[in-house]
Amino acid sequence: MMLYKLLSRTNRTRFEPAVISLSDHGTLGEQIEGLGIPVISIGMKRGRPTLTGIWRLIAAARELKPNIIQGWMYHGNLAAQLAGFFRPGQTVVLWNIRQSLYSLSYEKRATAAVIKIGSYLSRFPAYIIYNSKTSACQHEAIGYRAGARVFIPNGFDTAGFSPSDEARQSVRSELGIAEDAFLIGLICRYHPMKDHEMFLKAVSLLLESNSNVHFVLAGDRVDNNNVELRKRIHHLKLSNHVHLLGERRDISRLTAALDIGVSSSSYAEGFPNVIGEAMSCAVPCVVTDVGDSALIVGDTGMVVQPRDPLSLAYACQKLIDMGKDRLQEMGKRARRRIVDRFSLEYIVQHYEHLYGQMEHVKQEECE
C-alpha cells in the first residue's frame, strides 16, 4: 500500500515509474495501472523461482532501461539486484526493507534464507531504505551494510484519513449498535505476527467491566469464514461484542469511526500503516512495542509490551476512563503529530530527493 501511495504522488514530470511484479498483478496491480503506470507481471509462483521467471525479469529490466531500480521487500530486493547485475554501470539499485527482524525463527524457512542471502549481497545496492529505525539496527546486526542505511518512514494521506462524525454514526448504524457505543478497532490481516489471540484475550478482560464497548476487526481472512478465529471468539463468549468485517475498501471510514485503534502485533512490524491512519483520523492508539510503533505514537497514545493481554486491556481501560473530552483532545494531538511528521507529501519528497541524488550520480558516471 505504501508503494501505491508513493506512486500516486510521485512527480511525473521528473520520474517515469514502472512496476515489475514477481508474481501476478496482486490486489493493487489494477489500481497502480489506473495511475497510468505500467505493471509487468513475471508470473513466478511463490517460493518457486524458475529460470523462465528469472529470464523474464532480466528481459523486462532490459526493455525498460531504468536509471534506478528500487527493490521493495526482501524478494523484490534480490530481484532488483539481479536485474541490476545485467545492467552494470547503467542502473543504480536501491533496496527497501519494510519489516522488523526480531528473530529469523519467526520467518518461513525460505524467507529466512532470502534474508540471510540479502545480508551477503547488501554491499551492492547504493542505499538500503528502511521504514523503521528499529528494523535498520536489527538487520545491520546480522550483517546488512550499515553504511547504506537511509530511513524514510511511511507517509499518511491526512486528507483521506481524517476525523468524521458521519463515519462514526454510519458505522455504528451498520453494526447495529448504539450511537454512544465505545468502539475499539483492530484492522489488519489474519497472521500470527498480528496476534489476534492476544487481542481477543484483552477483549475478554475489558468486557468484564465494560458492557457498552464493541470491537471491530477487519482485514484479509478476518471474517466468519475463518473457522479458527470464529471458534476462539465463541469460546471466549465475545460474539455479541466482536464484529468481523473481512477485507474492506472503506478502511478510512471504518478507522474514523473508532474511539481507540489497536495494534497487537507480537513481531515483524516495521512502521505500521494502521497506526498512522488511525492517528490521522484523530483516533488515539494502543500499540505493542514492536518495530517503530512507539515512535509513531509518541505521547499521543499508549505503548505496551507484546504478548501481554493484561497490559493491553489495562491501557485500553485507561483511555476509556479518560472520558470523551480528554480522549478527543488526545486524538487531536495524534493527528497533529501525523500531519507535522509523517504526512504523505513530506515522505514522497524524501523519496524524490533520494532518487534525484541517484540521477546526479548516474549523470556523473556517464560524463
N, C-alpha and C positions, 0 to 999 in steps of 0.2 A: 504493500500500500504506500509506503514512503517513496518507493521508486516511482509509482504512478503520480504522486503529488509533486515530486521533483520535476518529472517530465511535463506536468501540466503547467508549471510556472517558469520553465526554462526559457530564456530569451532566444527566440528562434531566429532573430536577425544575426546572432553571434554563433549559435550552435545548431547543428542539424543532426538530432539524435535518431538512432535506430536501436531496436531491441532484438537480441538473439536469445530465444528461449531454448534451453537444452531439451525440454520435452515437448509439450504442446502449448497451445495458447493459454491454458490455465483459466483462472477465474477473472483475470484482469486484461487478458490479451485484446479482447474486443474494445474495452474501454480505452486502452492505450492507442489502438488503431483509430479510435474515434477522435483522438487528438491530432490525427494526421501524421502519426509516427508509425513507420513500418515495423511489424513484428514477424521475425523469421523463426519458425519452429524447426528444430533439428530432428525431433522425433525419437530421442533416446528414451528408453524405459528406465524408471527409477532404479538406481543401483546396478544397472547393466549397460555400461558404456560399450559401444561396438566400434569397430574400425570404420564402418559406414557412417556412423554418427560423428565420429571424430573428423572424417574427411568432409562431411557436410559443414561442420563448424569452421574448419580451415577455409573451405571454399567460400562460405558466407563472409568471413572476415576479409578475404582477398577481394571479393566483389565490392564490399562496402568501402574498402581503402580508408579505414578510420585513422585520424590523427591520435585519438585517445580510445583505449578500450577500458571500460570501467567494469570490473567484476562485481557481482552482487551476491554475497553469501559464499559459503565455503566452496561448493561445487562450481559456482559461477566464477569464483576467483581462479581456480585451477584451469577452467576452460578459457578464461581471458588470457592467462599467462601462456597457455599452449598456443592460442591463436597469435599472441604477440611474438612468440618464438619464430613464427613463419613470416613475420614482417620486421626483421631486425633493422634497427635504425630508422624505421618508418613510422612506428607507432609507440606511444607511451602507454604503459599498462598501470592501472590503479586497481587496488583491491578494496573491498568494502566488507567489513565483518560486523554482524548485526545481532550478536548474542553474547552473553557472558559465558564463562567456561569454568565452572566450579570443580568439575571432575569429568575426565573422559569416560568414566564408567557410566555416566548418565546418558551417554550418546549411544546410538546404534553402532555396532561394530564397524560397519562400512564408513559411517560418518566420522567415527573416531580415527580411522585410518586416513581419511581425507584431511582431517585437522592436523595430524602428525606430518603428513606429506607437505602440507602448507607451511609448516614451521621450517622445513628444509628449503623450500622454494621462495621463502619470504625475502630473500636477498635480491630477487629480480624485480619486483614491482617498484615503481618510482616512489609511491606512497601507499600506506595502508590506512584507509579511513575507518575509524571506529565511531559508532554512535553512542558508546558508553566508555567512560574513563575506567570504570571497574574492569570492563572487558579487555581494554588495552593492556592493563597491568597483568591480567590473568594469562593472556596469550603470549606476552613477552616473557613471562615466567617459564613457558615451555619451549622457548626458542624463537618466537617470532621477532623479526628485526626491530629493535627498539627505535633506531634512528629513522624509521619510515613512518612513525605514528603521526596521524592527523585526527583530531577529534572534531566531529561535526554531529551534533545531536539531531534527533528527529525534530521536524518542524510541524506546526499545527495550524490548520485553517481556522483562524479565530472568527471568521465571518460565518463559515458553515457550521461550526460548533460554537454556539452562543446561547445565553440564557433564553428560555422561552416559557412563559406561563401557559401558552396554548398547548405546548408539548406536555407539560405536567398534567393538564386536565385531560387531554385526549388519550394519553397512555393509561391513566387510571381508569378512564371510561372503557377502553379496550380490554383491560384486565378484569373489569367488573368489580373494582374495589372503591372504597370511599374516597372522595376528593381530598380528604385530610389524611389519608393513609401515608405512613412514612415508607419510602421506597429506597431500597438498597440494591445496587446492581453489580453483577459480575459479568462482564462482556468479554468473552474470549472463546477460542475453540476448545474442544474437549481433548485434553492431552495431559499426561502425567505431570509435566512441568507446571501446568496451571493449577494443580492441586484442588480440584473441585471437592475432593473428600474432606480436606481441611476446612474449606469454606462452609460446607454443609454442617460439619460439627459445630462451627461457630454459630451458624444459623440456629441450630438446636438450642444452644446456650442462650442466645438472645431472646428466643421465643418463650423462655421460662418466665420472663418478666415484661415482655412487650407483645401485647396481643394485636396491636394496630400496625405492626411492621410487616411489610411484604418484600419479597426478594425476586428480582428479575435476573434470569440467566439467559444469555443469547450467544450464539456462535455456532460454528460448524460442529455438528453432532450433539449439540446441546438441545435436544428435543425429545419427544416422547417415544421416538424410535430407538433411543439409546436405552436398552434394557438394563444395563448395569447402573446407569445414572438413575433411572426411574425406580429401580429396586431400592437403591440407597435412600432416596427421598422418602419412599414408603416406609422403610424400616425405621427411619428417624421420626416418622409421623409429621412430615413437613408439607404434605401435599396441598394443604389449604392455604399455604403462605408462599410457596415457591412456584414461580411461573417460568416454564421452559418455552422459549420463543424461537429456538433454532437460529439458522443463519438469516440475517435480515439485511435489507438495503437501506433501512431508515435508522441507522445507528445514531446519527446526530439527534434525531427526535427522541429515541429511547434514552440517550445519555442526558439530554436536557431535562428529562422528567425525573431524574434521580435526586434524592436528598444526600446520598453518600455513594461514591464509587469505590469499588474494592478491586485490588489486585492481590491475589492469594498465592502467587507463583512461588514454587519452592526452589527453582534453579533456572539457569539458562537465559533468563530475561536480560536484554541489553538496555534498551531505553523504551519502555512500553508505550505504545501509542494511546492505549485506552486511558492511561492516567492523564496525559496531557490533554486529551479530548474532553475528559470529564472536567478537568480544571478550567479549560476554555469555556465550558458551559456554566462556570461558577458553581461547580459541584465539588465540595471537599472530598478528599480521598483518604482511605486507609489502605496502606500498602505494606507488603513484606519487604524486608531489606535485602533485595536481590537486584543485581545489576545496578543501574543508576536510578532506581525508583525513589530512593530517599533524596537524591539530588533534585529530581523534578519537583517533588512535593515541597521541599524546604520546610518552612514553618506554617504552611497553609493546610496541613493535614496531620495524619498520624502514621508513624512507621513502627512496625512490629517485626519480630523475628519469624522466619519461615517455619512452617510445620508446627505452629503453636496456636491451635484454635481458641484457647482460653484468652490469650493476649489479643487476638483478632476481635473476639467478641467484646472484650473489655474496651478496646479502642473505639469500636463502633458505638458501644453504650455511652462512652464518654461524650461522643459527638451528639448522640441523641439527647443526652441530658443537658446539653448546652442551650437548648431551646431554639426556636425558629429564627429569631433576630440575630443572635450571635453566630448561628450556623450560616446564615446568609452573608453576614459580614466576612466570615472566613472564606466563603465561596467567592466573594468579590476580590479578595486578596489573591486567591488562587488564579482567577482569570487574569488579574494584572500581572502576575508572575509569568504566565504563559505569553501574554502579549509583549511584555518587555524583553523576555529572554529566549523564547522558543517559537516565535511566530514563523509561519512557513516562508514568508518573504525574506526574513532575516537568514534563515537556514539555506534557502536557494542561493542567496548572494554568496554564502560561504563556498558552496559547490562551484558556482560560476567563477569565483575568484581563483579557486584551485585549478579549474580547467583552463582558465586564462593563463595562469603561470605555466601550465604544461604546453600550451600553444606557443608561448615565448621560448621555452626550452627547445621545442621542436624546430622552430624557425632558426634558432642559433645553430642547431646541429646541421640544418640544411645549408646555412651560409658557410 
